[in-house]
Amino acid sequence: MTWVTSPLAALGALVLGLLAATGRVALFAASAVSHILRPPFYARAFLQQLVQIGWLSLPVVGLTALFTGGALALQIYAGGARFSAEEVVPSIVAIGMVRELGPVLGGLMVAARVASSIAAEIATMKVTEQIDALVTLSTQPMKYLTVPRILAATLAMPVLVGVGDAIGIMGGYLVGTTRLDFNPAAYLKNTTDFLEFWDVASGLVKGAVFGFIVALMGCYHGMTSGRGAEGVGAATKAAVVSASVLILAANYLLTEAFFAA
């Protein structure tokens, strides 16, 4: 009967491993949040991370949003032309960018850039025993390394999403007016008429959640990395993959919560 029980045992081990990993991440997140609420606060480290995560991520987020907005306008125009509904291009580009594409693509690009960087940096510090040195100096690694990164990413990501939304809508506007023969004034009017406050606000909330996920995964995998160069590489890869998957899962859950009938 081993041919029957072996697959079941493997499936059970996989489920138990997944549940154990989920528990470890949840405990790590709870510990990080609790340290945010307690002094001391390392303002210098926080400002450094705000620049690294926020300002230096702006070019890649902006370029991604610009080309996404342009491509979205072309696709919607091509699809709408089948039903003589080309006039919906401005409104759908705006709604699609601020609700979904802006936060999700921005989150994924920041995950690729920031989660990998955080995981590699902290894992390297662990390998070279710098984290042990912090403990020796009576400095809490969670508070000094994790809290500034999580707080900076959570605060910077909504700003990046907002800027990306504006650039993405501008990309749709440029394509619509130069390639699709839309009247510039009419395009802008259709954009503003159909765009509501909650469309924008929901995307900014998603951005804050995605920023928390990105920094959390980077810090978690960095702190729990294995030894040596192989451990650093594995932590970096795991941080990007887990952050990307969690962003997509959280996006569905938040969309369900915000817009489900």
Contacts in CASP RR format, 6 or more apart in sequence:
PFRMAT RR
TARGET T0000
AUTHOR 0000-0000-0000
METHOD contacts of the structure
MODEL  1
MTWVTSPLAALGALVLGLLAATGRVALFAASAVSHILRPPFYARAFLQQL
VQIGWLSLPVVGLTALFTGGALALQIYAGGARFSAEEVVPSIVAIGMVRE
LGPVLGGLMVAARVASSIAAEIATMKVTEQIDALVTLSTQPMKYLTVPRI
LAATLAMPVLVGVGDAIGIMGGYLVGTTRLDFNPAAYLKNTTDFLEFWDV
ASGLVKGAVFGFIVALMGCYHGMTSGRGAEGVGAATKAAVVSASVLILAA
NYLLTEAFFAA
24 220 0 8 1.000
24 224 0 8 1.000
25 216 0 8 1.000
25 220 0 8 1.000
28 216 0 8 1.000
28 219 0 8 1.000
28 220 0 8 1.000
28 223 0 8 1.000
29 216 0 8 1.000
29 220 0 8 1.000
31 142 0 8 1.000
32 142 0 8 1.000
32 146 0 8 1.000
32 147 0 8 1.000
32 150 0 8 1.000
32 216 0 8 1.000
32 219 0 8 1.000
35 140 0 8 1.000
35 142 0 8 1.000
35 143 0 8 1.000
35 146 0 8 1.000
35 147 0 8 1.000
36 147 0 8 1.000
36 150 0 8 1.000
36 151 0 8 1.000
38 143 0 8 1.000
40 143 0 8 1.000
41 147 0 8 1.000
42 143 0 8 1.000
42 144 0 8 1.000
42 147 0 8 1.000
42 148 0 8 1.000
45 144 0 8 1.000
45 148 0 8 1.000
46 147 0 8 1.000
46 148 0 8 1.000
46 151 0 8 1.000
46 152 0 8 1.000
48 148 0 8 1.000
49 148 0 8 1.000
49 149 0 8 1.000
49 151 0 8 1.000
49 152 0 8 1.000
49 153 0 8 1.000
50 152 0 8 1.000
50 155 0 8 1.000
50 156 0 8 1.000
52 114 0 8 1.000
52 117 0 8 1.000
52 152 0 8 1.000
53 110 0 8 1.000
53 114 0 8 1.000
53 149 0 8 1.000
53 152 0 8 1.000
53 153 0 8 1.000
53 156 0 8 1.000
53 157 0 8 1.000
53 215 0 8 1.000
54 152 0 8 1.000
54 156 0 8 1.000
54 157 0 8 1.000
54 159 0 8 1.000
54 160 0 8 1.000
57 109 0 8 1.000
57 110 0 8 1.000
57 113 0 8 1.000
57 114 0 8 1.000
57 156 0 8 1.000
57 160 0 8 1.000
58 160 0 8 1.000
58 163 0 8 1.000
60 109 0 8 1.000
60 113 0 8 1.000
61 106 0 8 1.000
61 109 0 8 1.000
61 110 0 8 1.000
61 160 0 8 1.000
61 163 0 8 1.000
61 164 0 8 1.000
62 163 0 8 1.000
62 164 0 8 1.000
62 167 0 8 1.000
62 168 0 8 1.000
64 105 0 8 1.000
64 106 0 8 1.000
64 109 0 8 1.000
64 164 0 8 1.000
65 97 0 8 1.000
65 101 0 8 1.000
65 102 0 8 1.000
65 105 0 8 1.000
65 106 0 8 1.000
65 163 0 8 1.000
65 164 0 8 1.000
65 165 0 8 1.000
65 167 0 8 1.000
65 168 0 8 1.000
65 171 0 8 1.000
66 167 0 8 1.000
66 168 0 8 1.000
66 170 0 8 1.000
66 171 0 8 1.000
67 171 0 8 1.000
68 97 0 8 1.000
68 101 0 8 1.000
68 102 0 8 1.000
68 105 0 8 1.000
68 168 0 8 1.000
69 93 0 8 1.000
69 97 0 8 1.000
69 101 0 8 1.000
69 168 0 8 1.000
69 169 0 8 1.000
69 171 0 8 1.000
69 172 0 8 1.000
69 175 0 8 1.000
70 93 0 8 1.000
70 168 0 8 1.000
70 171 0 8 1.000
70 172 0 8 1.000
70 174 0 8 1.000
70 175 0 8 1.000
70 176 0 8 1.000
72 92 0 8 1.000
72 93 0 8 1.000
72 96 0 8 1.000
72 97 0 8 1.000
72 101 0 8 1.000
72 172 0 8 1.000
73 89 0 8 1.000
73 93 0 8 1.000
73 171 0 8 1.000
73 172 0 8 1.000
73 175 0 8 1.000
73 176 0 8 1.000
73 180 0 8 1.000
74 175 0 8 1.000
74 179 0 8 1.000
74 180 0 8 1.000
76 88 0 8 1.000
76 89 0 8 1.000
76 92 0 8 1.000
76 93 0 8 1.000
77 86 0 8 1.000
77 89 0 8 1.000
77 176 0 8 1.000
77 180 0 8 1.000
80 86 0 8 1.000
80 88 0 8 1.000
80 89 0 8 1.000
86 180 0 8 1.000
87 190 0 8 1.000
89 176 0 8 1.000
89 180 0 8 1.000
89 182 0 8 1.000
90 173 0 8 1.000
90 176 0 8 1.000
90 182 0 8 1.000
90 186 0 8 1.000
90 187 0 8 1.000
90 188 0 8 1.000
90 190 0 8 1.000
90 191 0 8 1.000
90 194 0 8 1.000
91 190 0 8 1.000
91 191 0 8 1.000
91 193 0 8 1.000
91 194 0 8 1.000
91 195 0 8 1.000
93 168 0 8 1.000
93 169 0 8 1.000
93 172 0 8 1.000
93 191 0 8 1.000
94 169 0 8 1.000
94 191 0 8 1.000
94 194 0 8 1.000
94 195 0 8 1.000
94 199 0 8 1.000
95 194 0 8 1.000
95 195 0 8 1.000
95 199 0 8 1.000
96 102 0 8 1.000
97 164 0 8 1.000
97 165 0 8 1.000
97 168 0 8 1.000
97 169 0 8 1.000
98 162 0 8 1.000
98 165 0 8 1.000
98 169 0 8 1.000
98 195 0 8 1.000
98 199 0 8 1.000
98 200 0 8 1.000
98 202 0 8 1.000
98 203 0 8 1.000
99 199 0 8 1.000
99 202 0 8 1.000
99 203 0 8 1.000
99 255 0 8 1.000
99 259 0 8 1.000
100 251 0 8 1.000
100 255 0 8 1.000
102 161 0 8 1.000
102 162 0 8 1.000
102 164 0 8 1.000
102 165 0 8 1.000
102 168 0 8 1.000
102 203 0 8 1.000
103 161 0 8 1.000
103 203 0 8 1.000
103 204 0 8 1.000
103 206 0 8 1.000
103 207 0 8 1.000
103 210 0 8 1.000
103 251 0 8 1.000
104 206 0 8 1.000
104 210 0 8 1.000
104 247 0 8 1.000
104 248 0 8 1.000
104 251 0 8 1.000
106 160 0 8 1.000
106 161 0 8 1.000
106 164 0 8 1.000
106 210 0 8 1.000
107 157 0 8 1.000
107 161 0 8 1.000
107 207 0 8 1.000
107 210 0 8 1.000
107 211 0 8 1.000
107 214 0 8 1.000
107 247 0 8 1.000
108 244 0 8 1.000
108 247 0 8 1.000
110 153 0 8 1.000
110 157 0 8 1.000
110 160 0 8 1.000
110 210 0 8 1.000
110 211 0 8 1.000
110 214 0 8 1.000
111 210 0 8 1.000
111 213 0 8 1.000
111 214 0 8 1.000
111 217 0 8 1.000
111 240 0 8 1.000
111 243 0 8 1.000
111 244 0 8 1.000
111 247 0 8 1.000
112 240 0 8 1.000
112 244 0 8 1.000
114 153 0 8 1.000
114 214 0 8 1.000
114 215 0 8 1.000
114 218 0 8 1.000
115 214 0 8 1.000
115 215 0 8 1.000
115 217 0 8 1.000
115 218 0 8 1.000
115 239 0 8 1.000
115 240 0 8 1.000
115 243 0 8 1.000
116 218 0 8 1.000
116 236 0 8 1.000
116 239 0 8 1.000
116 240 0 8 1.000
118 149 0 8 1.000
118 215 0 8 1.000
118 218 0 8 1.000
118 219 0 8 1.000
118 222 0 8 1.000
118 239 0 8 1.000
119 217 0 8 1.000
119 218 0 8 1.000
119 219 0 8 1.000
119 221 0 8 1.000
119 222 0 8 1.000
119 225 0 8 1.000
119 235 0 8 1.000
119 236 0 8 1.000
119 238 0 8 1.000
119 239 0 8 1.000
119 240 0 8 1.000
120 222 0 8 1.000
120 232 0 8 1.000
120 233 0 8 1.000
120 235 0 8 1.000
120 236 0 8 1.000
122 131 0 8 1.000
122 145 0 8 1.000
122 218 0 8 1.000
122 219 0 8 1.000
122 222 0 8 1.000
122 223 0 8 1.000
122 225 0 8 1.000
123 221 0 8 1.000
123 222 0 8 1.000
123 225 0 8 1.000
123 226 0 8 1.000
123 231 0 8 1.000
123 232 0 8 1.000
123 233 0 8 1.000
123 235 0 8 1.000
123 236 0 8 1.000
124 232 0 8 1.000
125 131 0 8 1.000
125 145 0 8 1.000
126 222 0 8 1.000
126 223 0 8 1.000
126 225 0 8 1.000
126 226 0 8 1.000
127 225 0 8 1.000
127 226 0 8 1.000
127 227 0 8 1.000
127 228 0 8 1.000
127 229 0 8 1.000
127 231 0 8 1.000
127 232 0 8 1.000
131 141 0 8 1.000
131 145 0 8 1.000
131 223 0 8 1.000
134 140 0 8 1.000
134 141 0 8 1.000
134 144 0 8 1.000
134 145 0 8 1.000
135 141 0 8 1.000
141 223 0 8 1.000
145 219 0 8 1.000
145 223 0 8 1.000
146 215 0 8 1.000
146 219 0 8 1.000
146 223 0 8 1.000
149 215 0 8 1.000
149 218 0 8 1.000
149 219 0 8 1.000
150 212 0 8 1.000
150 215 0 8 1.000
150 216 0 8 1.000
150 219 0 8 1.000
152 215 0 8 1.000
153 211 0 8 1.000
153 212 0 8 1.000
153 214 0 8 1.000
153 215 0 8 1.000
154 208 0 8 1.000
154 211 0 8 1.000
154 212 0 8 1.000
154 215 0 8 1.000
155 208 0 8 1.000
156 211 0 8 1.000
157 207 0 8 1.000
157 208 0 8 1.000
157 210 0 8 1.000
157 211 0 8 1.000
157 214 0 8 1.000
158 203 0 8 1.000
158 204 0 8 1.000
158 205 0 8 1.000
158 207 0 8 1.000
158 208 0 8 1.000
160 207 0 8 1.000
161 203 0 8 1.000
161 204 0 8 1.000
161 206 0 8 1.000
161 207 0 8 1.000
162 200 0 8 1.000
162 204 0 8 1.000
165 200 0 8 1.000
165 203 0 8 1.000
169 191 0 8 1.000
173 184 0 8 1.000
173 187 0 8 1.000
173 188 0 8 1.000
173 191 0 8 1.000
176 182 0 8 1.000
176 187 0 8 1.000
177 183 0 8 1.000
177 184 0 8 1.000
177 187 0 8 1.000
198 258 0 8 1.000
202 254 0 8 1.000
202 258 0 8 1.000
202 259 0 8 1.000
205 254 0 8 1.000
205 258 0 8 1.000
206 250 0 8 1.000
206 251 0 8 1.000
206 254 0 8 1.000
209 250 0 8 1.000
209 254 0 8 1.000
210 247 0 8 1.000
210 250 0 8 1.000
210 251 0 8 1.000
213 243 0 8 1.000
213 246 0 8 1.000
213 247 0 8 1.000
213 250 0 8 1.000
214 243 0 8 1.000
214 247 0 8 1.000
217 239 0 8 1.000
217 242 0 8 1.000
217 243 0 8 1.000
217 246 0 8 1.000
218 235 0 8 1.000
218 239 0 8 1.000
218 243 0 8 1.000
220 239 0 8 1.000
221 235 0 8 1.000
221 236 0 8 1.000
221 238 0 8 1.000
221 239 0 8 1.000
221 242 0 8 1.000
222 235 0 8 1.000
222 239 0 8 1.000
224 235 0 8 1.000
225 231 0 8 1.000
225 232 0 8 1.000
225 233 0 8 1.000
225 234 0 8 1.000
225 235 0 8 1.000
226 232 0 8 1.000
226 234 0 8 1.000
226 235 0 8 1.000
END
